[in-house]
Amino acid sequence: MKKDYSYKENIVWFGEKQIIFSEKIAQVIEFEKCVVIRNKYSTEHPTNNLGAYDFNGNKIWEIDDIIKPLNPQTIVSIGKKDCQYISVITFMGLNLLIEADTGRILSKKITK
Protein backbone atom coordinates (compact mmCIF):
# COMPACT_ATOMS: atom_id res chain seq x y z
CA MET A 1 0.00 0.00 0.00
CA LYS A 2 1.30 3.45 -0.91
CA LYS A 3 2.03 5.57 2.16
CA ASP A 4 1.53 9.03 0.70
CA TYR A 5 0.72 11.40 3.56
CA SER A 6 2.06 14.56 5.17
CA TYR A 7 1.00 16.82 8.01
CA LYS A 8 1.54 20.31 9.35
CA GLU A 9 -0.03 22.15 12.28
CA ASN A 10 -3.60 20.78 12.45
CA ILE A 11 -3.89 19.39 8.89
CA VAL A 12 -3.02 15.98 7.47
CA TRP A 13 -2.98 15.21 3.75
CA PHE A 14 -3.44 11.75 2.29
CA GLY A 15 -2.61 12.39 -1.35
CA GLU A 16 -5.20 14.97 -2.38
CA LYS A 17 -7.49 14.35 0.61
CA GLN A 18 -7.15 16.86 3.44
CA ILE A 19 -8.35 16.41 7.03
CA ILE A 20 -8.45 19.45 9.30
CA PHE A 21 -8.46 18.90 13.06
CA SER A 22 -9.60 21.44 15.66
CA GLU A 23 -6.26 21.12 17.48
CA LYS A 24 -2.64 20.82 16.31
CA ILE A 25 -1.19 17.42 15.60
CA ALA A 26 1.09 16.38 18.47
CA GLN A 27 2.31 12.99 17.25
CA VAL A 28 1.96 10.61 14.29
CA ILE A 29 2.91 6.94 14.38
CA GLU A 30 3.02 5.02 11.11
CA PHE A 31 2.01 1.38 10.76
CA GLU A 32 1.88 -0.87 7.72
CA LYS A 33 -1.80 -0.20 6.97
CA CYS A 34 -2.51 3.04 8.81
CA VAL A 35 -1.27 6.03 10.77
CA VAL A 36 -2.33 6.83 14.32
CA ILE A 37 -2.64 10.56 15.02
CA ARG A 38 -2.64 12.19 18.46
CA ASN A 39 -3.76 15.79 18.58
CA LYS A 40 -2.90 18.24 21.32
CA TYR A 41 -5.72 18.67 23.79
CA SER A 42 -7.19 21.85 25.16
CA THR A 43 -9.84 22.81 27.66
CA GLU A 44 -12.29 23.26 24.75
CA HIS A 45 -11.50 19.81 23.26
CA PRO A 46 -10.01 17.69 26.05
CA THR A 47 -10.99 14.26 24.73
CA ASN A 48 -11.13 12.23 21.53
CA ASN A 49 -7.64 13.36 20.60
CA LEU A 50 -6.50 10.05 19.07
CA GLY A 51 -7.54 8.34 15.86
CA ALA A 52 -6.33 5.96 13.16
CA TYR A 53 -6.61 6.59 9.41
CA ASP A 54 -5.78 4.40 6.44
CA PHE A 55 -3.53 5.82 3.72
CA ASN A 56 -6.57 6.91 1.68
CA GLY A 57 -7.59 9.20 4.56
CA ASN A 58 -10.48 7.04 5.76
CA LYS A 59 -11.02 7.04 9.52
CA ILE A 60 -10.62 3.56 10.99
CA TRP A 61 -11.34 4.45 14.62
CA GLU A 62 -11.23 7.22 17.23
CA ILE A 63 -10.38 6.60 20.87
CA ASP A 64 -13.85 7.59 22.14
CA ASP A 65 -15.38 4.94 19.83
CA ILE A 66 -13.38 2.08 21.32
CA ILE A 67 -13.54 3.03 25.02
CA LYS A 68 -17.23 4.07 25.07
CA PRO A 69 -18.13 2.39 28.36
CA LEU A 70 -15.56 4.58 30.11
CA ASN A 71 -15.68 8.28 30.82
CA PRO A 72 -14.12 10.37 28.04
CA GLN A 73 -10.34 10.09 28.23
CA THR A 74 -7.65 12.59 27.27
CA ILE A 75 -4.69 10.82 25.66
CA VAL A 76 -1.36 12.05 26.99
CA SER A 77 1.07 9.50 25.57
CA ILE A 78 1.24 6.98 22.75
CA GLY A 79 3.96 4.61 21.64
CA LYS A 80 4.45 2.00 18.94
CA LYS A 81 4.83 -1.44 20.53
CA ASP A 82 5.71 -3.34 17.35
CA CYS A 83 4.53 -3.45 13.76
CA GLN A 84 0.83 -3.55 14.66
CA TYR A 85 0.19 -2.42 18.26
CA ILE A 86 0.05 0.96 19.94
CA SER A 87 0.28 1.67 23.65
CA VAL A 88 -1.99 4.48 24.86
CA ILE A 89 -1.87 6.23 28.25
CA THR A 90 -4.68 8.53 29.36
CA PHE A 91 -4.59 11.46 31.77
CA MET A 92 -6.49 9.34 34.31
CA GLY A 93 -3.80 6.63 34.25
CA LEU A 94 -5.46 4.07 32.00
CA ASN A 95 -2.95 2.13 29.88
CA LEU A 96 -4.39 0.46 26.77
CA LEU A 97 -2.77 -1.83 24.21
CA ILE A 98 -4.64 -1.36 20.92
CA GLU A 99 -4.36 -3.11 17.58
CA ALA A 100 -3.72 -0.13 15.29
CA ASP A 101 -5.42 -1.50 12.16
CA THR A 102 -8.71 -2.38 13.87
CA GLY A 103 -8.96 -0.36 17.09
CA ARG A 104 -9.42 -3.58 19.07
CA ILE A 105 -8.33 -3.22 22.71
CA LEU A 106 -6.06 -6.11 23.69
CA SER A 107 -5.41 -5.09 27.29
CA LYS A 108 -6.34 -2.42 29.85
CA LYS A 109 -4.56 -1.61 33.08
CA ILE A 110 -4.28 1.26 35.53
CA THR A 111 -0.85 2.90 35.82
CA LYS A 112 -1.50 5.27 38.75
PyMOL commands that set and color helices and strands:
alter all, ss='L'
color gray80, all
select helices_A, chain A and resi 63-66
alter helices_A, ss='H'
color red, helices_A
select strands_A, chain A and resi 5-8+11-14+17-20+25-30+34-39+50-54+59-62+75-80+85-90+94-99+105-110
alter strands_A, ss='S'
color yellow, strands_A
deselect
rebuild
show_as cartoon
